[in-house]
Amino acid sequence: MSASIHPNLTVKSRNHQPNVTCSNPTIKTLYYSNISLSYPLSLAALLCSSPKSNFNHLARILVAQSSSVKPQPGKHETMASAPSSSETTAERQRVTAPYGSWKSPITADVVSGASKSLGGISVDGDGRLVWLESRPNEAGRSVLVKEPGKPGDEPVDITPKEFAVRTLCQEYGGGAFSISGDTLVFSNYEDQRLYKQSLHLEDSPPLPITPDYGGPSVCYADGVFDSRFGRYITVREDRRDSSSNPTATVVAIGLGEKDIKEPKALISGNDFFAFPRMDPKGEKIAWIEWCHPNMPWDKAELWVGYISEAGDIYKRVCVAGRDPKYVESPTEPKWSPKGELFFITDRQNGFWNLYKWIESANEVLPLYPLNAEFARPSWVFGLNSYEVIQSDEQKTLIACSYRQSGRSFLAMIDVRHSSLSLLDIPFTDIQDITSGNNCLYVEGASGLLPTSVAKVTFNDEKSEGIDFQIIWSSSPDCLKYESYFSLPELIEFPTEVPGQNAYAYFYPPSNHVYQASAEEKPPLLLESHGGPTSETRGVLNLSIQYWTSRGWAFVDVNYGGSTGYGREFRERLLGRWGIVDVDDCCSCAKFLVESGKVDGTRLCITGGSAGGYTTLAALAFRETFKAGASLYGIADLNMLRAEMHKFESHYIDNLVGSEKDCYERSPINFVEKFSCPIILFQGLEDQVVPPGQAHKIYAALKQKGLPVALVEYEGEQHGFRKAESIKFTLEQQMLFFARLVGHFDVADEIAPLKIENFD
């Protein structure tokens, strides 16, 4: 046993963060994110011993930050240990320079090169991890990669160079591949067809299993294998008749046939479908469906269908979503090896919790009620927040992650005893988890760890983790910049509504080489996340460190309407988008000014997509910020309603309301209220927020005489994937704010673009 990373744990409350008790005398406490985590000090040796590990330096950081005492955090919960009060020699020798002008090795090239992201994880028949990674240096191409068979070997690309794995289902995609044994099925980006590929035969090319429709007019996502009938069950989105209103169905595709045939429709008749999941015997299928005007997190239904000998569904039962006593949004159904159906819903306490279906009575029972979120909103297909890792006569164990008080936890639920125990690992943010051979693969991050995939190995009883090993990292070399990192502080601040608070992660300026004069306060860049039904998380993000290492303060806001805090908090935005989010962002900035942390004369705001709308609305309808950057943001809500793709075509109705409401909250209609500089960034192939939005607001602001710039990218869609686009966007934002608001010269050599009404 390398190290015990799961001390003895007891859960003392179902409505609060579990209390952690530890009997191991060798444990010291590490201040990681907004809570203290307990580990044996031998974790350092564990991390250092990982083959080809880039985390030996991290291990030293963990040990160096260890301490046995930490004051209880209040509303300002720091995500790092407090520095010593004594000034070190290095601190005395720091260069004094204005905030924002500091030199940093975390360049835009470093950020763009480290912007790999995950599109899903799975395990093949040999028990080896397979992950889907996007590569900015390959124009955002997404590639499937397999864990090496031997320690020290390099990971192996599965996807041939002429393919890219990505689906355009519901525009945002997700669930682009599935693995069963040594068989892989994936969606190819260029033609959107499904292909089958052998994972054991290296020279075996991918073969199409869906028809060629002459273009990417039919998309597939969220597929699973049906071993009973030798077929592949998947969600299909058919745009042949209408690109704006495609037809959604769940279809079956033969895997053993020589001739490609038209997929067979199994489930149809509603606007949207997700999570088709087969039971172990192939006799039942579970799925989620919903209809306009709902989004899947507003209201959805969980169904089970019974499958005949011919492979058709002959009987259907609604498990959740139609009970008039509840407004709920069930998600992520999953069958155990014994044929038990589990799922997540928010029917009782307003938080997404785990439930079990009692088939004989068509009833559902909660497994462990907790005021915490065990799921995320289904913006993409293929989410996987829990796994049934043991299901036999002795016990049923479910490994799961949940989110509470601004951080994530990894836990084990004993279904029979309705008990929960924590698995204590260095991640404070967890996305998907996947079960392996006596282990879990966990996608996570923290204030010191970038997005990574770790292998957590269990003991024989699956009662504790005995090994933690990083398998994949989005930024494997980033820890060499550790001395420049700003660690996030979780803050809770009052909003415009008495008694209501919102949340944010604050990153102070941090650079061990520089300091500012005692009289100066740093400029602030506030980010408003996209969605808007989404959540920002306090994890290591080099895009943020780019700013803080140059002397900027940065704050990432979870305004009312964000996820992670339950349905009541999420629904603050219903009918009030453009009001609550804007007010909360302004309140957060003012809170930081009043706290003495930032310069109130140098407040800037940025955001992408829905966050771009919040940015423009804040600049139009409030006077808090002095400049802004909108990335593929929305200026005209009625224009967006007319052009919106099917998945979100009624989203604005719920968030804003009538055509009149949309007019009154559209920044484009109140250009006379803008009074500060704005820079705009837009992908020319964006199907979610079309380029016309950026063109329209740019022309209006230019005519008004305000300093404004527009950057457009060919080949970019909703969200920038190419390294050169990511780099240019970051650099030009920095230079724009420095020239127009910051009153300092940037240390980097950046060629300025022309700013209308300024240059």
N, C-alpha and C positions, 0 to 999 in steps of 0.2 A: 504494500500500500504506500503510494507516494506521499499522500497527505490527505487528511480528513477535512474536506471543505464543507461538511455538513455537521456542525455541532449538534448536541442534543437540543431539540426544539420542542417547545410546547406552545400551543395556540390557546390563548386565554380569552379571546373575544372574537365574536363573529362580525362585529360592526366596526372594528378598528383594526389598525395594522397589527398583525400578530406580534406578541411579545416574544423575544428570543432569549432563551436561557441556555447557558453553555457551561458544561462541567469540565472542559478540557483546560488544565492549568497552563498549557503552553500557548494559549490563545492570547493575542493582543488585538486591539481594535483599530481598524483602518477607516479613515473618513473618506468614504467614497460616495459621491453624490450627496443627496440630502439626508442620508441616514448613515449610521455606523454599521459596518459589516465585520463579522468576526471570522478570522482565519487562523490556522496554525502558521507560525512563521515559516514552516517548511514549504509553504506555497511558492516562495521565491525559488527554491530548488526545483519544484515541480515545473514552473514556467520556464526556468532556464534549461531544463532537461528536454523540453519538447524538440523533436527533430526539426532542423532547419528553422528553429523558432526565431522570430524577430522580437520576441517579448522578454528576453533576458533583462533588458534595461528596465522594462516595466516592473519586473519583479523587484529590482532594487528600489524603484520608486515606492512600491507598496510597503516594503520593509522600512524605508526611510520615513514614511509618513505614519507608521504605526505608533499608537499611544494607548494607554489603558484608561485615560479619562478624557471625556469630551463634554463640554457644556451642552445642555439641551437647547436645540435651535428654537427660535421663536418664529415670528413671521418672516424674518430674514434668515432662511435656512441655508447655510453655506454648504457647498458641495466639495469642499476641500479642507484640509487641516489648516488652522490658522498659522501664519508665519510667526517666527520668534520675534519677541519685542526688541531684542538686541539687534543693532544694525551690523551686518556683516561687512567685511572688507570690500567685497564685490559691490555691495550697495553704496558704500561711501565713494566708490570710484565710478559710479554711473554717470553717463553723459546727460547733461540737462538740455533738453530740447522740447519744443512745443508738442503737445499731444497731436497726433496725426502725421507728424513728420518723421517718425522713427523708422529706421531701417530694419527690415525683417527678412530672414531667410525663407519665410513662408510666402513664397511668391505666387503669383497667379498661375505660373507654370506648374508649380508644386500642387496647387489646389486642383487645377484641371486634370492633372495626371493622376491624382488620387481620388477621382470622383467615380470610381467604379461603384456600381450598385447591384444588389441582388434582385433577381426576379423569381426566386423560388429555390427550394432545396428538396432533395429526395434521396432515397437509398436504393441501390441496385441489389440484384440477387446475391452478390458476394458480400453484402453488408458495407459497401463503400459509398461514401457520400458523393452525390452529384449535385452541382449547383449551377444556376444560370446567372451569369454576370454580364453586365453591359460595360463596354469598353470605349471611353471617350476618345482614346487615341486611334480607334478603328471606326471613327465617325458614329459612335454610339452603338455599334453592332453588338448584339447579345449572343453569347456563346455558352454552350453547356460544357462543363468541366468536371472531370472525375478525380476524386481523391487518389493519390498514388497508392499502389499496392504495398510498397515497402517504405519504412521510415527513411527519410533522406532523399527519396526520389521526387521528381517534379510532378505536379498535377498534369493530367492529360486532357487536352481538348477533344471533346467528342464530336462537336459540330464541324463538318467540313467547311473550308473557307468560302465556298460558293453559297453557303446557307447562313441564315441568321434566325434565331429562335425568338419569335415575338408574335403575339396576336393583337388584332385591332378591335376585338369584340368590345362593344360599349365604349370605344375610343381609348379607354384607359388600360384595357388588356388584363394581363395576369392569367395564371393557370395555363401557360403556353405549352407545358409538357407534362407527361406522366410516364412512370416507369413501373413495370411489373416483371420481376425476374431479370432477364437480360434483354427484354424488349422495351424499346423507347418509342413513344409517339410524341411528335412535336409539331407545332405550327410554324411554317416557314414565312418569314416576314414579307418577302417580295410578292408571292402569289397567294398567301394565306391558306394554302392547302395543308392538310395533315400528311405527315410522312412517318413511316415506320422504319426503325433502325435497330440493328443488333448491336448490343454493347460488348459482346464477346468477340465478334468477327471484325477485326480492325479495318479490313479492306472492304467491308460490306457497305455499299452506298445506301443512303436513305431512299426509300421507295414510296411514292405517293399512294395514299389509300382513299383519297377523296377526289371527286371529279374536277377536271380543269374547266372552269367557267369562263376562261378567256381574260381573267383579271382578278384582282383581290376583292371580289364582290360578295364572297361568302366567307365568314370567319368562324372559328371554333375556339372554345375555351373550356377549362375546368373539367377535363375528361378523366374517366376511370375505366378500368378493364372489367369486362364481364366474362369470367372464365367459364361459366356454365354454357354460354352460347358462342364463345370465341369471338367476341365483338368488343368494340370500344364505344362507351356511352359518353356523350359530350353535349355541351350547349352549342347550338348553332345560331348565328345571326346572319340572315339572308337579306342582302341589299339589292338584289337584282331588280325587284319591282320598285323599290323606293330607298334611296340612300338616306333620306331624312327620317323615315319611319320603317326601318327594317323589321322583318318578322323573326321572332325568337322562338325556338323549339329545342327540345331535348331529343337527340337523334341517336340511332345505333348504326355503327359502321363496321362491316365485316373485316376481320383481320387475316383470315386464312384463305380468302378468295383470290384467284388469279386475276380475274377481271374486276376493275373498279366499278362499283355500282352506286347508284344514288342512295344516300343515307336514308334510313327508315325512321320516320317520325314516331317517337314514343309518347311525348308529352307536348301539348300545345294548348293554345286558347287563352294565354295570359300575356301581359306585356313583357315580362322579364322572368328568367329562370336562372338559378345558380345552384351549386353544390349537389349535382346528381351523385348519389352515393349508393353503391350496391351492398347488400348484406352478404355475409360469407358464402351462403349457399346459392346466391343468384336468384332467390325467390322473391325478394322484396327490393324496392328502390326508394330511397328518401330524396327529397329535393326541396328547395326554397323557391317560392314564386311571389311576385308582387305586381301591382298594377299602378298606373297613373291615378292620381297625381303624387303618389307616395315615392319616396326614396326608400331603399331597403332598410335603412335605420329608422324610418318613421313607422312603417307598418308593413309586415310581410306575413307569409303563411308557410308553415312546414307541413308537407304532405308525405304520405307513404303509399306506394303503389304495389300491388301484388301481381306477380308475373306468371303468365300461363306457360304451358308446355311449348307453345308456339313462340314464346318470347314477347308477347304483348302484355300490356297492363289491363287486367280485367276487373280490378277493384281498387278504389282509392279511399283513403282515410285522411282527414285533416287532423294533424296532431296538435298544432298550435297556431294561433293567429285569428281564429274565428270565434273565440269565447267573448261574448259581449261584456264580460266583467273586466276585460283587460285590453289596453292598447299596447301591443308588443311587436317586437321585431326579431323573431327567431333567426338563427344563423348557425352555420357550421354543423350540420348533422353528421354523425359518425357512428358506424356499427362496431360493436366489440366482436372479438372472435366467437363469442357465444351467441351472437345475434341480438344483443341488446342495443337499443338505439339511444344515443346521447345527443344532446344539442345544447345550444346557448340561447337564452332569451332574457328579456328585461321585464317580465310580466308582473312581478310582485313588488320589488323594492326600487324599481327604476334603474337598476344596474344589470348589465349583461352577466348572468350567472349560469352555471352548468345545471342541466336538468336531465332526467331519465324518463323515457316513455314506458308506461305500463300498458302493454298491448292489450291484455285481456279486458281491461276496463277503459281503454283509451283515455288514460289519465297521465299527467306528468307530475313528477316529484323533483323538488330541488335537491341537489346533492350536498351543497354546503352554502347556505345563504350568506352573502358578504356584501357590504357596501363598497364594491370594487368592480372594475370592468374586466371581465374575462375574455373580451373580444374587442375588435376594432370595427369601424364602419367599412362596409364592403364597397369601397371605391374600385377595387380590382377583384378579379377572380382568384381563387386558389388560396385564400387565407387558411392558416392552420395553427390555431392557438392552443390546441391540446392533443394528447395522444393517449389511447387506451394501451397501457404497456403490460398489463397482466389481467387476464380474465379467465379464472378457473374456479374449481369448487372451493378453493381456500379463500380467495380474495379477488376483488376487482380494483385495480389501481389506475388512476388517471393522472398523468403528468400534465400540468397546465401552467399557464402564465396569467397573471392578472395585474392590473394597474390601479394604484391607490396613492393618493397624496403626492402625485407628481413623479412617481417612479414605478418600476415593474418588479414583480416578484416571480420566482420560479417555485412551484409547489407541487406536492403530491397529495391527491385526494384518495382516501380509502373509502370506497363507495359503501361497503357493508357497515362500517362504523361511523360514517358521516364525519370523518375527521380530516384535518388538513395539516400537513407539515411542510416547512420551508426547506428548499435546497439552496444553500447559500453560495452563490457564485459571484464573480466580479462584475457581472452585468447589472446595471441599474435600469436598463431599457431592454425589453425583449419583444421581438416581432414574432416570427414563426418558430415552431419547434417540430422536429421530426424524430420518430423513434428509430433506433438502430439495433444492433445485436447487444443487448444488455447495456444500452447507452441511449442518451438523447443527443441530438444535434440541435443546438440552440443558436438562433440568429439574434445577436444582441449588441449592445454598446454601453458606454458609460462616459463620465466626464473625462476619463483618461484613455479609454479604449475607443477606437473608431468602430464603425459597423463591422462585425466579425461573425464567424460561425465557429462555435466551440463544441467539442465533443465532451460530454459529461458522462463518465462511466459510473455505473452503480455497483454496490456490493451484491451478493447473491440474493439477499432478501429484498433488494430494491428499496431499502429504507434510508440509504444515504449515498451521496456521491463520494467516490474515492479518487477520482482523477478528473482534471480539467485541462483540456488541451485545445489551443487555437488551431483550427484547420485552415481557415481562410480569413483574410483581412482586406477591407476595402483600401486601406492605406498602410501596407506592411512596414514602410520606412518612416512613418510619421513621428514615431517616438524619439527620433533624434532631435526633434524640435521641442521636446518636452519643457525645456527651460523657458520657453516663450508662451506656454499654454496659459490661457485664462480659464479657470474652472467655474462652471455655472453656479449661481446662487439662486435657489428657488425663492421667489418673493410672492407674497400675497398682498394685494393692494385694494383699497376701497374704490368702488365704481360710483357712477353718478346716481345709482339707485341706493338709497339708504339701507344699510344692512346686507348689501350684496357685495361680495369681493370677487376678484378675478386673479389670475395667476400669470407668472412670467418667469423666464430664466434670464438673470442678469449676469453679463460677462464684463468685468472691469478691465481696463487696459492692463496689459501684462507684457513686459519685455525686460529681461534681466540686464540689458545693456544700458537702457535709457530710463530717465525719469523726467517729469515735467516740473516746472517751478511750483512752489507751494501755493502760489496765488491762483494758478490756473485750474480750471475744471475741464474734463475731457468733453469733446463733442460726442453726441449720442446718435447711433443708428438703430432705429426700432424696426423690427421686422414683423409684419402681419402675415401669418401663415395662410396657405391656400385652403381650398375646400368649398365653402368655409367650414363644413362639418368635418373637421380634422383636428389634429393636435400637434403642437411642437413639443420636442422632447430635449431634455438637457444632456446632450451627448457630445462627444468630441466631433466637431465639424470644422474642417480646415478652412472652409469659407468664412466662418465666424472668426477663427483665429487669424485669418488674413487681416481683419480689421483691428482686433484687439492688440495684436503684436505691433501694430503701427501707432497705437496710442488712442484708438477709438474705444469708447464704451459701446456695448452692444446689448440689446434686450430683445428677446423672442417671446411674444405675447400669446397666451391662451385666453383670448377674450371670451365673453359669454357667447355660447353657441359651439364652443370647442368640445371635442370628445375627451374621454378620460375621467370625467367627473360626474357621470350619470345623466339620465334623461332630462331631469329638471334643468340642469346647467346647459345641456345641449339645446333645449327648446327655448332658451332665452332669446335666441335669434329669430324664431319663427315670427314672421310679419315685421321684423325690425332689423333686417340686414341693411347696413348703411347707417344705422343709428347706434345699436349696442356695440358692434365691433369698433366703430369709429370712436365712440365715447370711451370705451375701455382702453384703446390704444393711447388716446390723449391723456386719460387718467393715469396710466402707467408712466408716461413720460413726465407728467407733472409730479408724480410721486417721487420719481428719481431726482428731479430738480429740487424738490422740497427736502429731500433726504441729504442734499449736498453732494450727490454722487456725480452729477453731470452739469454741463453748462446749458442753462436755459435759453441762451441765444444761439445755440448751435445744435438744434434738434432736427434730425432728418428721419425720413420714413421710407421703407421699401417693402415690396411684396410682389409675389407672382400669382397670376390667375385671379382667384377671389381676393387674395392678398393685394394684388394690384388694384382691384376695385376699391378696397378699403383705403389704400394709399391715396388714390385720386379723390375719393370722397372726403378723406380727412383734410386734404389740401384745399378742396373746394368749400367745404362747409364748416371748417374750424380754422383757427389761427394759431394752433399749437406749434406746427412744424415749419421750418424755414426752407426746406427743399425736399424733393421726393424722387424716387425711382420706381417706375411701374414696369414690371416684366409681364408681358402678354396679359395685361390687365383689362378691365371692363370699364368703358366710359359711358356707354349707352345701354341701359338695361332692356329697354324695349327692342332695340336692335338685336341684342343678344337673344331675347325670347323668340324673335322671328327666325333666327339662324341656328338655334341650339339643336344639338344632336339629340336623339331620342332619349337616352338615359337621363339627361338633365332637362328635358324639355318642359317639365312642370316644376322644376326645382325652385325657380324664381317666384312662381305663384305662391309657394309656401313661405319663402323667405322674405318676400317683399309685399306682394298682394296684387292690386289691380294695375291696369295700364297707367292710371293717374299716379298711383304710388311710385311706379317705376320711373315715370317722368320726373317726379319731384325728387327722386334720389339718384338721378343720373347726373354725374359731374358735367357731361357735355352740355347740358341745358343751363348751366350756371357758370359759364366761363368767366363772367364778370366778377365772380367771387374769388377766383384764383389770384394769388398775389405773390407767388414765389416760383423759383426755377424747378423744372421737371425734366427728367430724362426718361425716354421710353425705349423698351427693347421688345422685339416681336419676331417670331418665326413665321415665315411666309407660307408654310404648309400647315399652319395651325387650323384644325377642324373644330376645336372646342371654343376658342375665342379667336374668330377670324381676324386677319390683319386689318380689316376695315375699321375696327375699334381704335387701333393705334393711329391709323391715318387720320381719322376724324378728329380726335382730340389734339393731335399734333398740329393740324392745320388751324384749329381754332385758337390754340395757345400762341402759335406763331403770329396769327393776325392780331391778337390782343397786345402783342409786344413783350410777352414774358420770355425770359431765357428758356429755351427748350431745344432738345435734341432727340432724334429718332434713329435707332439702330435696327436694321432689319437683316435677318439671316435667311439665306436660301437653304433649303434642305432641312430646316429645323421645324419641328411641330410644337406641340404644347409641352413646354419644358425643354431645355436645351441639353442635347446629348453629346455634341461634338466638343472636343477639348478646346479647339480654337474659339468656339462661341462662349464657352464657360469662362475662359481666360479673358477675352475681350470685354465681356459684360462686367466682370469683377473690376478690372482695371479702370474702365471708363466711369463706373459708378464712383469709385474712389476719387478719381481726378475731377469729376464733375462737382462733387461735394466740396472737395478741397478748394477749388477755384472760386466757387460761388458762395460758400458758407463758412468753410473751415478757417480761412485766413492763415494758411500755412502752405508751404511747398512740400509736396510728397517726395520721399527719398528715392522712389523708383523712377526709372526712365520710361515714361509712358507718353506716346505721341497723342496729343489732344485731338479730339474730333471737333468739328465746328459746332458751336452752340449758337443757334439763331437768336438774334436780338441781344447778343453779348459780344461775340467776336467781330 
